[in-house]
Amino acid sequence: MLQLFVSSVQSALPLCLAIAILLASRAHSPRERRTLARITWAVALVGLASAAAIAWLRLNSTKIDVPTFNSIAGPITFAAVVVFLIAVWIFGDRDLHDITQTSKHRFLTVTALAALLATTVFYGFTYFFNVNAVTPMGSTITETESLLRLAGYALGTLLVIIASWGYVVSAARVPWFVRTAITSVVFLAMIGPRMVLLYQQFATRRMVPKSSLIFDWVLWIQAHEATTQLWLAILIAVPGIVALWTHPRGTTANPAQARLRRAGQISRRKFLTLSVVGSAVFVATLTEGKRRADYVPELSPIEKSVVEGDYVTVSRELVSDGHLHRFAYQASDSTEVRFIVIKKNETAFGTGLDACEICGDSGYYEDKGKVICARCGVMMNILTIGFEGGCNPIPIAYEVSADKLSFSVAELESHASVFKK
Protein backbone atom coordinates (compact mmCIF):
# COMPACT_ATOMS: atom_id res chain seq x y z
CA MET A 1 0.00 0.00 0.00
CA LEU A 2 2.82 2.43 0.92
CA GLN A 3 4.67 1.63 -2.29
CA LEU A 4 1.61 2.51 -4.40
CA PHE A 5 0.95 5.61 -2.28
CA VAL A 6 4.46 6.91 -3.01
CA SER A 7 4.15 5.97 -6.69
CA SER A 8 0.83 7.81 -6.91
CA VAL A 9 2.23 10.99 -5.34
CA GLN A 10 5.23 10.95 -7.68
CA SER A 11 3.16 10.54 -10.84
CA ALA A 12 0.08 12.57 -9.85
CA LEU A 13 1.94 15.62 -8.51
CA PRO A 14 3.10 17.07 -11.86
CA LEU A 15 -0.16 16.06 -13.56
CA CYS A 16 -2.57 17.54 -11.01
CA LEU A 17 -0.46 20.62 -10.30
CA ALA A 18 -0.26 21.45 -14.01
CA ILE A 19 -4.01 20.93 -14.45
CA ALA A 20 -4.83 23.12 -11.44
CA ILE A 21 -2.59 25.99 -12.55
CA LEU A 22 -3.88 25.91 -16.12
CA LEU A 23 -7.53 25.78 -15.05
CA ALA A 24 -7.00 28.80 -12.84
CA SER A 25 -5.25 30.74 -15.63
CA ARG A 26 -8.13 30.83 -18.10
CA ALA A 27 -9.51 34.29 -18.83
CA HIS A 28 -13.18 34.81 -19.56
CA SER A 29 -15.95 37.30 -19.03
CA PRO A 30 -18.77 36.37 -16.61
CA ARG A 31 -21.09 35.55 -19.54
CA GLU A 32 -18.54 33.18 -21.09
CA ARG A 33 -18.01 31.08 -17.95
CA ARG A 34 -20.30 28.15 -18.89
CA THR A 35 -19.12 27.95 -22.47
CA LEU A 36 -15.47 27.97 -21.45
CA ALA A 37 -16.17 25.37 -18.75
CA ARG A 38 -17.62 22.99 -21.38
CA ILE A 39 -14.62 23.54 -23.67
CA THR A 40 -12.22 22.98 -20.77
CA TRP A 41 -13.94 19.74 -19.74
CA ALA A 42 -13.78 18.50 -23.33
CA VAL A 43 -10.06 19.34 -23.64
CA ALA A 44 -9.19 17.74 -20.28
CA LEU A 45 -11.19 14.58 -20.97
CA VAL A 46 -9.66 14.18 -24.44
CA GLY A 47 -6.17 14.56 -22.94
CA LEU A 48 -6.74 12.13 -20.06
CA ALA A 49 -8.56 9.59 -22.24
CA SER A 50 -5.73 9.72 -24.79
CA ALA A 51 -3.14 9.20 -22.04
CA ALA A 52 -5.11 6.25 -20.63
CA ALA A 53 -5.50 4.68 -24.08
CA ILE A 54 -1.77 5.05 -24.85
CA ALA A 55 -0.86 3.53 -21.47
CA TRP A 56 -3.27 0.63 -22.07
CA LEU A 57 -1.77 -0.02 -25.51
CA ARG A 58 1.75 0.07 -24.02
CA LEU A 59 0.79 -2.49 -21.37
CA ASN A 60 -1.14 -4.82 -23.67
CA SER A 61 0.64 -4.60 -27.01
CA THR A 62 3.88 -3.63 -28.72
CA LYS A 63 2.31 -0.73 -30.62
CA ILE A 64 3.61 1.95 -28.26
CA ASP A 65 7.33 2.60 -27.85
CA VAL A 66 7.94 4.81 -24.81
CA PRO A 67 11.04 6.64 -26.16
CA THR A 68 9.13 7.40 -29.38
CA PHE A 69 6.13 8.62 -27.38
CA ASN A 70 8.40 10.88 -25.31
CA SER A 71 10.14 12.19 -28.43
CA ILE A 72 6.76 13.30 -29.82
CA ALA A 73 4.78 14.35 -26.75
CA GLY A 74 7.77 15.89 -24.92
CA PRO A 75 8.64 18.69 -27.38
CA ILE A 76 4.94 19.48 -27.93
CA THR A 77 4.40 19.80 -24.17
CA PHE A 78 7.54 21.89 -23.75
CA ALA A 79 6.48 24.27 -26.53
CA ALA A 80 2.92 24.57 -25.21
CA VAL A 81 4.12 25.34 -21.67
CA VAL A 82 6.68 27.91 -22.85
CA VAL A 83 4.05 29.75 -24.93
CA PHE A 84 1.67 29.64 -21.96
CA LEU A 85 4.33 31.15 -19.66
CA ILE A 86 4.96 33.90 -22.22
CA ALA A 87 1.22 34.61 -22.29
CA VAL A 88 1.10 34.75 -18.48
CA TRP A 89 3.92 37.32 -18.31
CA ILE A 90 2.37 39.40 -21.12
CA PHE A 91 -1.01 39.28 -19.37
CA GLY A 92 0.49 40.89 -16.26
CA ASP A 93 -1.91 42.03 -13.55
CA ARG A 94 -5.02 42.32 -15.71
CA ASP A 95 -8.35 41.00 -14.41
CA LEU A 96 -8.97 37.45 -15.70
CA HIS A 97 -12.73 37.99 -15.62
CA ASP A 98 -12.95 41.49 -17.03
CA ILE A 99 -16.21 42.13 -18.90
CA THR A 100 -14.20 43.42 -21.84
CA GLN A 101 -11.96 40.58 -22.97
CA THR A 102 -8.95 41.78 -24.97
CA SER A 103 -6.59 39.91 -27.29
CA LYS A 104 -4.29 39.29 -24.30
CA HIS A 105 -7.17 37.58 -22.48
CA ARG A 106 -7.86 35.36 -25.52
CA PHE A 107 -4.18 34.56 -26.00
CA LEU A 108 -3.85 33.47 -22.37
CA THR A 109 -6.96 31.26 -22.52
CA VAL A 110 -5.97 29.56 -25.78
CA THR A 111 -2.43 28.86 -24.57
CA ALA A 112 -3.75 27.55 -21.23
CA LEU A 113 -6.08 25.11 -23.02
CA ALA A 114 -3.33 24.01 -25.40
CA ALA A 115 -0.95 23.42 -22.49
CA LEU A 116 -3.76 21.58 -20.66
CA LEU A 117 -4.18 19.15 -23.56
CA ALA A 118 -0.43 18.58 -23.92
CA THR A 119 0.34 18.12 -20.21
CA THR A 120 -2.60 15.76 -19.57
CA VAL A 121 -1.36 13.48 -22.35
CA PHE A 122 2.34 13.72 -21.39
CA TYR A 123 2.05 13.36 -17.61
CA GLY A 124 -1.20 11.38 -17.73
CA PHE A 125 0.59 8.55 -19.56
CA THR A 126 2.97 7.98 -16.63
CA TYR A 127 0.10 8.18 -14.12
CA PHE A 128 -2.11 5.65 -15.92
CA PHE A 129 0.84 3.40 -16.74
CA ASN A 130 1.69 3.12 -13.03
CA VAL A 131 -1.88 2.02 -12.26
CA ASN A 132 -0.81 -1.37 -13.63
CA ALA A 133 1.18 -1.97 -10.44
CA VAL A 134 -2.04 -1.99 -8.40
CA THR A 135 -2.61 -5.66 -9.24
CA PRO A 136 0.41 -7.85 -8.40
CA MET A 137 1.44 -10.42 -10.98
CA GLY A 138 -0.77 -13.50 -10.73
CA SER A 139 -3.43 -11.73 -8.63
CA THR A 140 -6.82 -10.21 -9.40
CA ILE A 141 -8.19 -6.79 -8.52
CA THR A 142 -10.65 -8.34 -6.04
CA GLU A 143 -7.94 -9.86 -3.82
CA THR A 144 -7.11 -8.13 -0.53
CA GLU A 145 -3.55 -7.21 -1.53
CA SER A 146 -4.78 -5.60 -4.75
CA LEU A 147 -7.50 -3.65 -2.93
CA LEU A 148 -4.94 -2.32 -0.41
CA ARG A 149 -2.67 -1.24 -3.24
CA LEU A 150 -5.60 0.43 -4.99
CA ALA A 151 -6.47 2.27 -1.78
CA GLY A 152 -2.87 3.51 -1.52
CA TYR A 153 -2.87 4.75 -5.11
CA ALA A 154 -6.27 6.45 -4.72
CA LEU A 155 -5.28 8.08 -1.40
CA GLY A 156 -2.09 9.49 -2.87
CA THR A 157 -3.99 10.91 -5.83
CA LEU A 158 -6.67 12.43 -3.58
CA LEU A 159 -4.07 14.19 -1.41
CA VAL A 160 -2.33 15.59 -4.49
CA ILE A 161 -5.66 16.91 -5.84
CA ILE A 162 -6.47 18.63 -2.52
CA ALA A 163 -2.99 20.15 -2.23
CA SER A 164 -3.11 21.37 -5.84
CA TRP A 165 -6.46 23.03 -5.16
CA GLY A 166 -5.02 24.75 -2.07
CA TYR A 167 -2.02 25.89 -4.12
CA VAL A 168 -4.17 27.51 -6.80
CA VAL A 169 -6.52 29.26 -4.35
CA SER A 170 -3.56 30.63 -2.39
CA ALA A 171 -1.74 31.69 -5.56
CA ALA A 172 -4.75 33.77 -6.62
CA ARG A 173 -4.27 35.95 -3.51
CA VAL A 174 -0.64 36.94 -4.00
CA PRO A 175 0.72 39.82 -6.14
CA TRP A 176 0.65 38.93 -9.83
CA PHE A 177 4.42 39.01 -10.31
CA VAL A 178 4.93 36.64 -7.37
CA ARG A 179 2.21 34.32 -8.71
CA THR A 180 3.68 34.40 -12.21
CA ALA A 181 7.21 33.83 -10.95
CA ILE A 182 6.12 30.81 -8.87
CA THR A 183 4.11 29.42 -11.79
CA SER A 184 7.17 29.73 -14.04
CA VAL A 185 9.43 28.01 -11.50
CA VAL A 186 6.93 25.17 -10.98
CA PHE A 187 6.58 24.48 -14.70
CA LEU A 188 10.30 24.77 -15.35
CA ALA A 189 10.97 22.37 -12.46
CA MET A 190 8.59 19.88 -14.07
CA ILE A 191 9.48 20.35 -17.72
CA GLY A 192 13.18 21.29 -17.61
CA PRO A 193 14.67 17.96 -16.41
CA ARG A 194 12.46 15.99 -18.81
CA MET A 195 13.58 18.12 -21.74
CA VAL A 196 17.26 17.70 -20.86
CA LEU A 197 16.80 13.91 -20.77
CA LEU A 198 14.93 14.10 -24.07
CA TYR A 199 17.75 16.10 -25.68
CA GLN A 200 20.21 13.43 -24.60
CA GLN A 201 17.92 10.80 -26.16
CA PHE A 202 17.92 12.74 -29.45
CA ALA A 203 21.70 13.15 -29.22
CA THR A 204 22.12 9.39 -28.77
CA ARG A 205 20.11 8.91 -31.98
CA ARG A 206 22.32 11.56 -33.67
CA MET A 207 19.30 13.76 -34.31
CA VAL A 208 20.92 16.72 -32.51
CA PRO A 209 24.57 17.55 -31.70
CA LYS A 210 26.04 15.89 -28.64
CA SER A 211 26.97 18.18 -25.78
CA SER A 212 29.21 17.41 -22.82
CA LEU A 213 27.34 20.07 -20.84
CA ILE A 214 23.98 18.37 -21.50
CA PHE A 215 25.52 15.03 -20.56
CA ASP A 216 26.70 16.50 -17.25
CA TRP A 217 23.19 17.83 -16.66
CA VAL A 218 21.72 14.38 -17.38
CA LEU A 219 24.02 12.85 -14.79
CA TRP A 220 23.05 15.54 -12.29
CA ILE A 221 19.31 15.06 -12.94
CA GLN A 222 19.56 11.30 -12.59
CA ALA A 223 21.48 11.70 -9.34
CA HIS A 224 19.14 14.39 -7.96
CA GLU A 225 15.73 13.27 -9.24
CA ALA A 226 14.43 12.99 -5.69
CA THR A 227 15.70 16.51 -4.91
CA THR A 228 13.76 17.92 -7.88
CA GLN A 229 10.56 16.29 -6.66
CA LEU A 230 11.18 17.62 -3.17
CA TRP A 231 11.49 21.17 -4.44
CA LEU A 232 8.18 20.73 -6.26
CA ALA A 233 6.56 19.56 -3.03
CA ILE A 234 8.02 22.53 -1.12
CA LEU A 235 6.85 25.04 -3.76
CA ILE A 236 3.24 24.01 -3.06
CA ALA A 237 3.42 25.80 0.31
CA VAL A 238 4.99 29.03 -0.99
CA PRO A 239 1.80 30.79 -2.29
CA GLY A 240 0.01 30.14 1.02
CA ILE A 241 2.88 31.69 2.97
CA VAL A 242 3.11 34.71 0.65
CA ALA A 243 -0.69 35.17 0.67
CA LEU A 244 -0.78 35.40 4.46
CA TRP A 245 2.29 37.62 4.58
CA THR A 246 0.86 40.09 2.04
CA HIS A 247 -2.69 40.31 3.39
CA PRO A 248 -4.17 43.87 3.49
CA ARG A 249 -3.27 45.91 6.56
CA GLY A 250 -4.18 49.32 7.94
CA THR A 251 -7.50 50.92 8.83
CA THR A 252 -10.74 50.25 6.98
CA ALA A 253 -13.36 52.79 5.87
CA ASN A 254 -16.31 51.06 7.55
CA PRO A 255 -17.30 47.98 9.65
CA ALA A 256 -18.38 46.06 6.55
CA GLN A 257 -14.91 46.33 5.05
CA ALA A 258 -13.39 45.32 8.40
CA ARG A 259 -15.54 42.15 8.50
CA LEU A 260 -14.64 41.40 4.89
CA ARG A 261 -10.94 41.76 5.67
CA ARG A 262 -11.18 39.47 8.72
CA ALA A 263 -12.97 36.86 6.63
CA GLY A 264 -10.21 37.13 4.03
CA GLN A 265 -7.52 36.66 6.66
CA ILE A 266 -9.27 33.59 8.09
CA SER A 267 -9.52 32.12 4.60
CA ARG A 268 -5.82 32.81 3.92
CA ARG A 269 -4.86 31.05 7.16
CA LYS A 270 -6.97 28.01 6.22
CA PHE A 271 -5.37 27.66 2.82
CA LEU A 272 -1.93 28.35 4.29
CA THR A 273 -2.52 25.44 6.68
CA LEU A 274 -3.78 23.26 3.83
CA SER A 275 -0.82 23.99 1.57
CA VAL A 276 1.78 23.67 4.34
CA VAL A 277 0.31 20.37 5.56
CA GLY A 278 0.12 19.09 1.98
CA SER A 279 3.73 20.11 1.35
CA ALA A 280 4.89 18.45 4.59
CA VAL A 281 3.04 15.22 3.70
CA PHE A 282 4.62 15.13 0.26
CA VAL A 283 8.11 15.82 1.61
CA ALA A 284 7.66 12.99 4.13
CA THR A 285 6.30 10.75 1.38
CA LEU A 286 9.18 11.43 -1.00
CA THR A 287 11.83 10.91 1.69
CA GLU A 288 10.96 8.53 4.53
CA GLY A 289 7.97 7.03 2.69
CA LYS A 290 10.03 6.27 -0.41
CA ARG A 291 12.86 4.85 1.71
CA ARG A 292 10.46 2.48 3.44
CA ALA A 293 8.67 1.58 0.19
CA ASP A 294 11.95 0.78 -1.59
CA TYR A 295 13.35 -1.21 1.33
CA VAL A 296 14.35 -4.70 0.25
CA PRO A 297 15.15 -6.90 3.25
CA GLU A 298 17.91 -9.45 3.06
CA LEU A 299 16.89 -13.07 2.96
CA SER A 300 17.61 -15.02 6.10
CA PRO A 301 20.77 -17.21 6.05
CA ILE A 302 20.67 -20.84 4.97
CA GLU A 303 20.33 -23.14 7.97
CA LYS A 304 21.80 -26.56 8.60
CA SER A 305 20.34 -29.64 6.94
CA VAL A 306 21.72 -33.17 6.60
CA VAL A 307 21.69 -35.55 3.64
CA GLU A 308 20.79 -39.04 4.87
CA GLY A 309 20.62 -41.51 1.98
CA ASP A 310 17.65 -40.56 -0.21
CA TYR A 311 16.46 -37.79 2.08
CA VAL A 312 17.49 -34.34 3.27
CA THR A 313 16.54 -33.88 6.91
CA VAL A 314 16.12 -30.81 9.11
CA SER A 315 15.63 -30.59 12.84
CA ARG A 316 11.96 -30.55 13.88
CA GLU A 317 12.83 -28.61 17.02
CA LEU A 318 14.53 -25.92 14.88
CA VAL A 319 11.51 -25.33 12.62
CA SER A 320 8.87 -25.54 15.35
CA ASP A 321 9.24 -21.93 16.53
CA GLY A 322 6.63 -20.55 14.09
CA HIS A 323 9.22 -18.59 12.06
CA LEU A 324 10.37 -19.00 8.46
CA HIS A 325 13.44 -21.20 7.95
CA ARG A 326 15.49 -21.58 4.76
CA PHE A 327 17.55 -24.59 3.79
CA ALA A 328 19.50 -25.64 0.71
CA TYR A 329 20.42 -28.83 -1.06
CA GLN A 330 23.38 -29.09 -3.44
CA ALA A 331 22.05 -30.88 -6.54
CA SER A 332 24.16 -33.25 -8.64
CA ASP A 333 24.82 -30.46 -11.19
CA SER A 334 25.99 -28.14 -8.35
CA THR A 335 22.77 -26.09 -8.41
CA GLU A 336 21.72 -24.86 -4.99
CA VAL A 337 18.08 -25.88 -4.49
CA ARG A 338 16.64 -23.76 -1.69
CA PHE A 339 13.52 -24.70 0.25
CA ILE A 340 11.59 -23.20 3.13
CA VAL A 341 9.81 -24.59 6.18
CA ILE A 342 7.39 -22.89 8.57
CA LYS A 343 5.22 -24.43 11.25
CA LYS A 344 1.50 -23.83 10.54
CA ASN A 345 -0.05 -25.53 13.57
CA GLU A 346 0.70 -28.28 16.08
CA THR A 347 0.64 -31.04 13.46
CA ALA A 348 1.38 -29.45 10.09
CA PHE A 349 4.27 -27.61 8.43
CA GLY A 350 4.25 -25.42 5.36
CA THR A 351 7.01 -26.57 3.00
CA GLY A 352 8.01 -25.47 -0.47
CA LEU A 353 10.80 -24.26 -2.66
CA ASP A 354 12.21 -20.79 -1.99
CA ALA A 355 10.71 -19.87 -5.34
CA CYS A 356 7.36 -19.73 -7.13
CA GLU A 357 6.11 -20.22 -10.67
CA ILE A 358 5.54 -16.46 -11.16
CA CYS A 359 8.49 -14.67 -9.54
CA GLY A 360 11.09 -17.39 -9.97
CA ASP A 361 13.83 -17.92 -7.38
CA SER A 362 13.64 -14.46 -5.78
CA GLY A 363 12.84 -16.06 -2.44
CA TYR A 364 10.75 -15.20 0.59
CA TYR A 365 11.42 -13.33 3.80
CA GLU A 366 9.65 -12.96 7.11
CA ASP A 367 8.54 -9.55 8.33
CA LYS A 368 6.44 -9.05 11.47
CA GLY A 369 5.22 -12.63 11.37
CA LYS A 370 4.29 -12.46 7.68
CA VAL A 371 5.92 -14.38 4.83
CA ILE A 372 6.48 -12.06 1.87
CA CYS A 373 7.73 -12.58 -1.68
CA ALA A 374 10.98 -10.65 -2.13
CA ARG A 375 10.19 -9.74 -5.75
CA CYS A 376 6.52 -8.74 -5.91
CA GLY A 377 5.91 -8.02 -2.22
CA VAL A 378 2.85 -10.27 -2.00
CA MET A 379 2.10 -11.35 1.55
CA MET A 380 1.57 -15.10 1.82
CA ASN A 381 -1.23 -16.72 3.74
CA ILE A 382 0.89 -19.06 5.86
CA LEU A 383 -1.88 -21.65 5.91
CA THR A 384 -1.70 -21.94 2.11
CA ILE A 385 2.07 -22.55 2.00
CA GLY A 386 2.45 -26.08 0.71
CA PHE A 387 -0.37 -25.67 -1.81
CA GLU A 388 -0.09 -24.74 -5.47
CA GLY A 389 -1.32 -21.48 -6.95
CA GLY A 390 -0.57 -17.76 -7.25
CA CYS A 391 2.69 -16.60 -5.71
CA ASN A 392 2.79 -19.52 -3.26
CA PRO A 393 6.11 -21.37 -2.93
CA ILE A 394 6.27 -24.37 -5.25
CA PRO A 395 5.17 -27.12 -2.85
CA ILE A 396 7.40 -30.05 -1.95
CA ALA A 397 6.43 -33.14 0.04
CA TYR A 398 7.84 -33.97 3.45
CA GLU A 399 7.69 -36.70 6.05
CA VAL A 400 7.65 -35.88 9.72
CA SER A 401 8.94 -37.93 12.63
CA ALA A 402 9.52 -37.21 16.28
CA ASP A 403 12.73 -35.26 15.77
CA LYS A 404 13.04 -34.33 12.11
CA LEU A 405 11.41 -33.45 8.80
CA SER A 406 12.59 -35.39 5.74
CA PHE A 407 12.56 -34.26 2.11
CA SER A 408 13.10 -36.49 -0.91
CA VAL A 409 16.44 -35.96 -2.64
CA ALA A 410 14.86 -37.07 -5.93
CA GLU A 411 12.18 -34.39 -5.69
CA LEU A 412 14.72 -31.66 -4.86
CA GLU A 413 16.87 -32.81 -7.79
CA SER A 414 13.84 -32.50 -10.09
CA HIS A 415 13.48 -28.82 -9.14
CA ALA A 416 17.11 -27.85 -9.83
CA SER A 417 16.09 -26.14 -13.08
CA VAL A 418 14.08 -23.56 -11.11
CA PHE A 419 17.30 -22.21 -9.55
CA LYS A 420 19.58 -22.34 -12.58
CA LYS A 421 20.77 -18.87 -13.59
Disulfide bonds with the S-S distance in Angstrom:
none
